[in-house]
Amino acid sequence: MNVILRPARSTDAGKTGAILHGFARENNWMPELHSEAETIAFCGRMIDLGWVTVAEVLGQVAGFLALDGEEVQSLYLTAPARGQGIGQQLLDLAKTQRPNLNLYAFQANHRACRFYERNGFVEVARSDGSENDENLPDIKYVWTREEEVDV
């Protein structure tokens, strides 16, 4: 599968917003706090800030990663794109851009937690969710690039 990673354009807000909104609708543990239009506007703001990289497959946006400094704000894929290595490619790109990354994952999102742990992220804190909009318990993960040692 040929995947193209590229900076998001303003015209990608609709597709990235639909992906993010779709995730909330797919998971019964995830509250649907915003309309799809509000989610598209949110993704548009992240794109305008230069945070978003999209993954294209056959000319269609299959997923995206939003990176604000060292914080992974979002990493979401369409349902058919999951398990195809696309999320891995997006995360690997972020790892080449920063020596350290951090993110929050909802405790109920077991698949995401396993993915980040497989990728060297370490749990550093858990919360009851009182600090996030969804009020869902979450886990803070951090990743630090291992320095190569010259021998």
N, CA, C and O of each residue as an XYZ file, in Angstrom:
604
protein
N       0.851     -1.177      0.000
C       0.000      0.000      0.000
C       0.893      1.236      0.000
O       1.789      1.377      0.832
N       0.630      2.122     -0.947
C       1.399      3.353     -1.051
C       0.732      4.438     -0.209
O      -0.394      4.850     -0.487
N       1.440      4.892      0.818
C       0.933      5.924      1.713
C       1.775      7.181      1.521
O       3.004      7.127      1.546
N       1.109      8.294      1.332
C       1.795      9.580      1.207
C       1.501     10.387      2.460
O       0.342     10.626      2.799
N       2.551     10.803      3.141
C       2.420     11.680      4.308
C       2.751     13.092      3.847
O       3.777     13.328      3.208
N       1.867     14.023      4.180
C       2.084     15.406      3.759
C       1.456     16.361      4.758
O       0.550     15.981      5.501
N       1.938     17.609      4.779
C       1.289     18.612      5.631
C      -0.164     18.790      5.183
O      -0.463     18.792      3.989
N      -1.041     18.938      6.144
C      -2.451     19.124      5.821
C      -2.668     20.493      5.183
O      -1.970     21.461      5.487
N      -3.649     20.543      4.296
C      -4.099     21.786      3.674
C      -5.455     22.147      4.271
O      -6.127     21.293      4.849
N      -5.851     23.390      4.135
C      -7.145     23.811      4.682
C      -8.290     22.971      4.122
O      -9.300     22.765      4.796
N      -8.136     22.495      2.910
C      -9.183     21.667      2.297
C      -9.279     20.275      2.925
O     -10.200     19.519      2.613
N      -8.343     19.935      3.799
C      -8.386     18.636      4.496
C      -9.209     18.700      5.774
O      -9.420     17.669      6.414
N      -9.677     19.872      6.161
C     -10.410     19.997      7.430
C     -11.658     19.126      7.443
O     -11.967     18.512      8.464
N     -12.372     19.062      6.342
C     -13.594     18.250      6.304
C     -13.319     16.780      6.547
O     -14.015     16.139      7.335
N     -12.316     16.245      5.881
C     -12.024     14.818      6.031
C     -11.447     14.507      7.411
O     -11.843     13.523      8.036
N     -10.513     15.337      7.896
C      -9.941     15.073      9.223
C     -11.015     15.218     10.300
O     -11.058     14.442     11.255
N     -11.876     16.215     10.135
C     -12.976     16.381     11.089
C     -13.926     15.199     11.077
O     -14.393     14.764     12.129
N     -14.215     14.676      9.888
C     -15.092     13.506      9.788
C     -14.452     12.284     10.447
O     -15.143     11.487     11.082
N     -13.143     12.137     10.299
C     -12.437     11.013     10.931
C     -12.530     11.125     12.451
O     -12.853     10.154     13.135
N     -12.244     12.315     12.971
C     -12.270     12.525     14.416
C     -13.691     12.367     14.963
O     -13.885     11.721     15.993
N     -14.659     12.935     14.301
C     -16.050     12.827     14.758
C     -16.525     11.377     14.673
O     -17.253     10.900     15.544
N     -16.110     10.689     13.623
C     -16.480      9.286     13.462
C     -15.972      8.413     14.593
O     -16.642      7.464     15.001
N     -14.778      8.734     15.105
C     -14.229      7.956     16.213
C     -15.151      8.031     17.426
O     -15.408      7.018     18.076
N     -15.645      9.221     17.728
C     -16.556      9.374     18.871
C     -17.837      8.581     18.649
O     -18.384      7.999     19.586
N     -18.308      8.559     17.422
C     -19.555      7.837     17.124
C     -19.370      6.322     17.143
O     -20.318      5.590     17.425
N     -18.162      5.842     16.846
C     -17.885      4.399     16.802
C     -17.737      3.763     18.180
O     -17.951      2.561     18.337
N     -17.379      4.552     19.161
C     -17.036      4.016     20.472
C     -18.066      4.449     21.500
O     -18.215      5.636     21.792
N     -18.779      3.461     22.048
C     -19.858      3.790     22.983
C     -19.346      4.384     24.291
O     -20.127      4.980     25.032
N     -18.068      4.241     24.594
C     -17.505      4.810     25.813
C     -17.129      6.287     25.625
O     -16.856      6.995     26.595
N     -17.120      6.735     24.377
C     -16.677      8.097     24.063
C     -17.893      9.004     23.908
O     -18.729      8.763     23.038
N     -18.008     10.046     24.738
C     -19.153     10.952     24.586
C     -19.027     11.773     23.298
O     -17.930     12.169     22.904
N     -20.144     12.013     22.666
C     -20.161     12.840     21.464
C     -20.491     14.263     21.904
O     -21.659     14.636     22.012
N     -19.446     15.051     22.157
C     -19.605     16.387     22.729
C     -19.847     17.473     21.693
O     -20.396     18.527     22.012
N     -19.442     17.222     20.457
C     -19.495     18.252     19.435
C     -20.136     17.717     18.168
O     -20.076     16.521     17.883
N     -20.744     18.607     17.419
C     -21.301     18.227     16.122
C     -20.151     17.975     15.146
O     -19.006     18.342     15.411
N     -20.468     17.350     14.028
C     -19.428     17.136     13.030
C     -18.901     18.477     12.512
O     -17.702     18.614     12.267
N     -19.781     19.462     12.344
C     -19.345     20.791     11.878
C     -18.368     21.428     12.873
O     -17.374     22.030     12.467
N     -18.645     21.298     14.158
C     -17.734     21.846     15.171
C     -16.396     21.117     15.147
O     -15.347     21.735     15.326
N     -16.429     19.814     14.928
C     -15.197     19.026     14.878
C     -14.378     19.396     13.646
O     -13.151     19.471     13.713
N     -15.052     19.625     12.527
C     -14.349     20.071     11.316
C     -13.693     21.423     11.562
O     -12.550     21.635     11.156
N     -14.388     22.329     12.214
C     -13.811     23.647     12.526
C     -12.593     23.504     13.436
O     -11.594     24.199     13.251
N     -12.673     22.600     14.422
C     -11.545     22.342     15.322
C     -10.341     21.839     14.527
O      -9.220     22.307     14.723
N     -10.583     20.887     13.631
C      -9.481     20.373     12.805
C      -8.927     21.470     11.909
O      -7.720     21.529     11.676
N      -9.794     22.338     11.405
C      -9.330     23.468     10.604
C      -8.393     24.376     11.376
O      -7.408     24.872     10.829
N      -8.700     24.597     12.656
C      -7.808     25.424     13.490
C      -6.455     24.740     13.675
O      -5.414     25.393     13.603
N      -6.466     23.414     13.917
C      -5.187     22.700     14.071
C      -4.381     22.769     12.774
O      -3.161     22.928     12.801
N      -5.071     22.650     11.644
C      -4.393     22.739     10.346
C      -3.806     24.134     10.167
O      -2.656     24.274      9.751
N      -4.583     25.165     10.476
C      -4.096     26.544     10.350
C      -2.866     26.803     11.214
O      -2.012     27.614     10.856
N      -2.776     26.115     12.345
C      -1.622     26.261     13.235
C      -0.399     25.481     12.748
O       0.686     25.607     13.315
N      -0.574     24.679     11.702
C       0.538     23.914     11.139
C       0.842     22.633     11.892
O       1.942     22.095     11.772
N      -0.109     22.137     12.665
C       0.114     20.952     13.495
C      -0.121     19.637     12.759
O       0.375     18.600     13.198
N      -0.856     19.651     11.663
C      -1.429     18.416     11.128
C      -0.670     17.873      9.927
O      -0.349     18.593      8.981
N      -0.396     16.573     10.001
C       0.119     15.789      8.880
C      -0.952     14.774      8.529
O      -1.491     14.104      9.410
N      -1.261     14.657      7.242
C      -2.247     13.664      6.822
C      -1.556     12.521      6.117
O      -0.477     12.673      5.544
N      -2.206     11.369      6.174
C      -1.783     10.181      5.429
C      -2.804      9.973      4.328
O      -3.999      9.832      4.589
N      -2.319      9.955      3.089
C      -3.181      9.731      1.931
C      -2.938      8.348      1.366
O      -1.798      7.899      1.248
N      -4.020      7.682      1.019
C      -3.964      6.400      0.320
C      -4.885      6.524     -0.889
O      -6.070      6.827     -0.751
N      -4.338      6.291     -2.055
C      -5.106      6.407     -3.302
C      -5.807      7.759     -3.408
O      -6.954      7.847     -3.846
N      -5.094      8.813     -2.999
C      -5.610     10.165     -3.115
C      -6.630     10.565     -2.070
O      -7.175     11.667     -2.136
N      -6.905      9.692     -1.101
C      -7.893      9.986     -0.068
C      -7.213     10.049      1.304
O      -6.322      9.251      1.596
N      -7.636     10.998      2.140
C      -7.093     11.098      3.489
C      -7.574      9.894      4.293
O      -8.775      9.684      4.463
N      -6.620      9.110      4.782
C      -6.932      7.903      5.552
C      -6.687      8.097      7.035
O      -7.127      7.285      7.848
N      -5.985      9.171      7.400
C      -5.690      9.431      8.803
C      -4.893     10.702      8.938
O      -4.477     11.313      7.953
N      -4.689     11.090     10.199
C      -3.924     12.305     10.449
C      -3.309     12.273     11.841
O      -3.778     11.574     12.739
N      -2.246     13.054     11.989
C      -1.591     13.262     13.272
C      -1.443     14.755     13.463
O      -0.990     15.456     12.558
N      -1.823     15.253     14.640
C      -1.642     16.662     14.987
C      -0.583     16.731     16.080
O      -0.726     16.116     17.137
N       0.478     17.483     15.815
C       1.610     17.594     16.724
C       1.826     19.058     17.077
O       2.163     19.871     16.216
N       1.629     19.388     18.351
C       1.835     20.740     18.872
C       3.096     20.707     19.725
O       3.063     20.284     20.880
N       4.206     21.157     19.149
C       5.476     21.053     19.864
C       5.815     19.586     20.069
O       5.989     18.839     19.107
N       5.907     19.178     21.334
C       6.206     17.775     21.646
C       4.946     16.980     21.990
O       5.029     15.791     22.297
N       3.784     17.629     21.941
C       2.556     16.934     22.331
C       1.767     16.453     21.122
O       1.379     17.238     20.257
N       1.540     15.145     21.083
C       0.668     14.564     20.072
C      -0.759     14.871     20.520
O      -1.258     14.296     21.488
N      -1.400     15.779     19.805
C      -2.759     16.179     20.141
C      -3.781     15.169     19.632
O      -4.783     14.900     20.295
N      -3.523     14.616     18.461
C      -4.470     13.695     17.824
C      -3.727     12.740     16.914
O      -2.772     13.124     16.239
N      -4.166     11.504     16.899
C      -3.735     10.514     15.917
C      -4.945      9.632     15.663
O      -5.304      8.794     16.490
N      -5.571      9.831     14.504
C      -6.798      9.113     14.181
C      -6.753      8.624     12.741
O      -6.171      9.265     11.866
N      -7.376      7.487     12.519
C      -7.447      6.876     11.189
C      -8.888      6.514     10.877
O      -9.703      6.318     11.778
N      -9.190      6.427      9.587
C     -10.484      5.875      9.195
C     -10.511      4.410      9.615
O      -9.458      3.789      9.759
N     -11.682      3.863      9.809
C     -11.787      2.459     10.230
C     -11.069      1.510      9.269
O     -10.342      0.634      9.739
N     -11.234      1.638      7.944
C     -10.533      0.702      7.046
C      -9.008      0.838      7.065
O      -8.296     -0.098      6.702
N      -8.505      2.010      7.492
C      -7.055      2.241      7.501
C      -6.376      1.667      8.733
O      -5.153      1.528      8.754
N      -7.145      1.333      9.754
C      -6.544      0.822     10.991
C      -5.939     -0.559     10.756
O      -6.466     -1.375      9.999
N      -4.817     -0.791     11.429
C      -4.151     -2.088     11.316
C      -3.369     -2.265     10.027
O      -2.940     -3.375      9.711
N      -3.177     -1.187      9.280
C      -2.467     -1.249      8.002
C      -1.067     -0.632      8.071
O      -0.367     -0.567      7.061
N      -0.656     -0.177      9.267
C       0.659      0.438      9.421
C       0.678      1.936      9.161
O       1.739      2.558      9.219
N      -0.472      2.524      8.876
C      -0.534      3.957      8.562
C      -0.299      4.795      9.823
O       0.438      5.781      9.784
N      -0.920      4.409     10.930
C      -0.682      5.106     12.188
C       0.784      5.023     12.580
O       1.356      5.978     13.107
N       1.384      3.867     12.316
C       2.810      3.679     12.605
C       3.646      4.668     11.801
O       4.576      5.274     12.333
N       3.321      4.833     10.527
C       4.078      5.763      9.685
C       3.938      7.202     10.181
O       4.917      7.948     10.213
N       2.738      7.584     10.563
C       2.531      8.933     11.092
C       3.325      9.150     12.384
O       3.971     10.183     12.560
N       3.269      8.165     13.282
C       3.990      8.293     14.545
C       5.501      8.278     14.316
O       6.231      9.032     14.959
N       5.971      7.433     13.412
C       7.406      7.397     13.110
C       7.888      8.748     12.581
O       8.983      9.196     12.921
N       7.074      9.390     11.755
C       7.446     10.712     11.256
C       7.564     11.704     12.411
O       8.523     12.474     12.471
N       6.608     11.690     13.318
C       6.665     12.588     14.479
C       7.927     12.323     15.300
O       8.549     13.258     15.804
N       8.301     11.063     15.432
C       9.502     10.718     16.200
C      10.767     11.248     15.538
O      11.748     11.526     16.228
N      10.766     11.396     14.207
C      11.942     11.959     13.541
C      12.013     13.472     13.725
O      13.078     14.072     13.580
N      10.876     14.084     14.043
C      10.814     15.540     14.153
C      11.094     16.064     15.556
O      11.430     17.236     15.722
N      10.961     15.213     16.562
C      11.129     15.650     17.949
C      11.911     14.591     18.729
O      11.735     13.397     18.484
N      12.769     15.007     19.662
C      13.475     14.030     20.490
C      12.607     13.475     21.616
O      12.913     12.427     22.184
N      11.529     14.179     21.935
C      10.614     13.757     22.992
C       9.190     13.994     22.521
O       8.905     14.984     21.847
N       8.308     13.090     22.878
C       6.884     13.244     22.591
C       6.091     12.906     23.837
O       6.528     12.100     24.659
N       4.931     13.517     23.976
C       4.023     13.135     25.041
C       2.605     13.191     24.503
O       2.326     13.864     23.511
N       1.726     12.480     25.166
C       0.338     12.424     24.735
C      -0.523     11.875     25.850
O      -0.028     11.320     26.831
N      -1.816     12.043     25.679
C      -2.797     11.450     26.587
C      -3.647     10.476     25.778
O      -4.039     10.773     24.649
N      -3.924      9.329     26.351
C      -4.826      8.352     25.741
C      -5.881      7.995     26.778
O      -5.578      7.857     27.964
N      -7.107      7.850     26.327
C      -8.160      7.446     27.250
C      -7.913      6.012     27.693
O      -7.570      5.154     26.880
N      -8.088      5.754     28.987
C      -7.879      4.404     29.509
C      -8.765      3.391     28.789
O      -8.368      2.238     28.619
N      -9.946      3.801     28.368
C     -10.864      2.889     27.680
C     -10.414      2.563     26.263
O     -10.924      1.618     25.661
N      -9.481      3.316     25.725
C      -9.008      3.087     24.360
C      -7.830      2.108     24.399
O      -6.678      2.485     24.184
N      -8.149      0.860     24.677
C      -7.125     -0.180     24.869
C      -6.223     -0.339     23.648
O      -5.015     -0.532     23.784
N      -6.807     -0.258     22.466
C      -6.018     -0.429     21.244
C      -4.943      0.657     21.143
O      -3.792      0.369     20.814
N      -5.325      1.907     21.427
C      -4.357      3.008     21.367
C      -3.278      2.838     22.435
O      -2.095      3.044     22.165
N      -3.682      2.467     23.630
C      -2.701      2.289     24.705
C      -1.679      1.227     24.338
O      -0.481      1.421     24.549
N      -2.136      0.104     23.789
C      -1.202     -0.956     23.359
C      -0.279     -0.448     22.255
O       0.917     -0.742     22.259
N      -0.827      0.307     21.316
C      -0.043      0.859     20.211
C       1.082      1.750     20.735
O       2.234      1.603     20.329
N       0.750      2.666     21.629
C       1.773      3.571     22.150
C       2.813      2.830     22.985
O       4.002      3.135     22.900
N       2.387      1.873     23.778
C       3.332      1.101     24.587
C       4.273      0.297     23.690
O       5.466      0.208     23.981
N       3.760     -0.288     22.607
C       4.615     -1.008     21.648
C       5.639     -0.069     21.014
O       6.713     -0.500     20.593
N       5.301      1.197     20.951
C       6.174      2.181     20.318
C       7.074      2.914     21.297
O       7.602      3.981     20.983
N       7.247      2.348     22.473
C       8.216      2.887     23.418
C       7.713      3.995     24.315
O       8.496      4.590     25.055
N       6.425      4.288     24.268
C       5.867      5.287     25.182
C       5.709      4.661     26.559
O       5.332      3.496     26.688
N       6.001      5.445     27.576
C       5.952      4.978     28.957
C       4.882      5.763     29.701
O       4.796      6.987     29.592
N       4.076      5.042     30.450
C       3.052      5.689     31.266
C       3.725      6.448     32.393
O       4.568      5.905     33.108
N       3.342      7.727     32.549
C       3.902      8.530     33.633
C       2.839      9.027     34.602
O       3.165      9.449     35.712
N       1.570      8.982     34.199
C       0.505      9.446     35.092
C      -0.845      8.939     34.601
O      -1.039      8.652     33.420
N      -1.763      8.840     35.548
C      -3.158      8.519     35.244
C      -4.022      9.570     35.908
O      -3.672     10.122     36.951
N      -5.171      9.839     35.276
C      -6.093     10.783     35.885
C      -7.507     10.214     35.866
O      -7.801      9.241     35.172
N      -8.365     10.847     36.644
C      -9.759     10.421     36.706
C     -10.596     11.060     35.607
O     -11.796     10.802     35.515
N      -9.978     11.890     34.773
C     -10.678     12.525     33.675
C     -11.243     13.896     33.986
O     -11.820     14.542     33.112
N     -11.085     14.345     35.214
C     -11.662     15.643     35.584
C     -10.990     16.806     34.865
O     -11.530     17.912     34.860
N      -9.833     16.586     34.263
C      -9.112     17.656     33.571
C      -9.327     17.653     32.062
O      -8.823     18.544     31.379
N     -10.066     16.673     31.516
C     -10.303     16.680     30.066
C     -11.778     16.926     29.771
O     -12.642     16.699     30.619
N     -12.048     17.387     28.570
C     -13.420     17.750     28.184
C     -14.388     16.575     28.270
O     -15.563     16.751     28.594
N     -13.894     15.387     27.981
C     -14.753     14.205     27.945
C     -15.049     13.636     29.332
O     -15.951     12.813     29.490
N     -14.295     14.070     30.324
C     -14.409     13.535     31.691
C     -14.179     12.027     31.729
O     -14.842     11.299     32.467
N     -13.223     11.577     30.913
C     -12.869     10.153     30.864
C     -11.482      9.953     31.475
O     -10.570     10.738     31.215
N     -11.322      8.918     32.275
C      -9.991      8.622     32.814
C      -8.973      8.461     31.680
O      -9.245      7.817     30.667
N      -7.811      9.055     31.874
C      -6.795      8.968     30.833
C      -5.428      8.627     31.409
O      -5.216      8.591     32.621
N      -4.516      8.380     30.483
C      -3.129      8.025     30.809
C      -2.226      8.990     30.062
O      -2.415      9.232     28.870
N      -1.244      9.540     30.764
C      -0.236     10.357     30.096
C       0.954      9.459     29.775
O       1.479      8.749     30.634
N       1.361      9.517     28.508
C       2.507      8.746     28.034
C       3.601      9.703     27.564
O       3.317     10.789     27.060
N       4.861      9.278     27.737
C       5.990     10.029     27.196
C       6.910      9.077     26.442
O       7.005      7.889     26.751
N       7.570      9.629     25.463
C       8.558      8.894     24.681
C       9.782      9.781     24.553
O       9.667     10.984     24.317
N      10.957      9.182     24.711
C      12.221      9.897     24.551
C      13.103      9.096     23.606
O      13.297      7.894     23.788
N      13.631      9.769     22.604
C      14.524      9.110     21.650
C      15.773      8.665     22.382
O      16.372      9.422     23.145
N      16.151      7.431     22.136
C      17.402      6.925     22.713
C      18.549      7.488     21.908
O      18.545      7.430     20.679
N      19.524      8.030     22.595
C      20.694      8.582     21.924
C      21.588      7.440     21.440
O      21.813      6.456     22.145
N      22.087      7.603     20.221
C      23.003      6.596     19.701
C      24.363      6.785     20.363
O      24.844      7.907     20.524
N      24.964      5.676     20.737
C      26.259      5.710     21.404
C      27.337      5.329     20.394
O      27.273      4.265     19.779
N      28.327      6.206     20.228
C      29.452      5.901     19.331
C      30.414      4.979     20.058
O      30.780      5.222     21.208
N      30.811      3.941     19.387
C      31.725      2.977     19.998
C      33.060      3.036     19.323
O      33.973      2.297     19.693
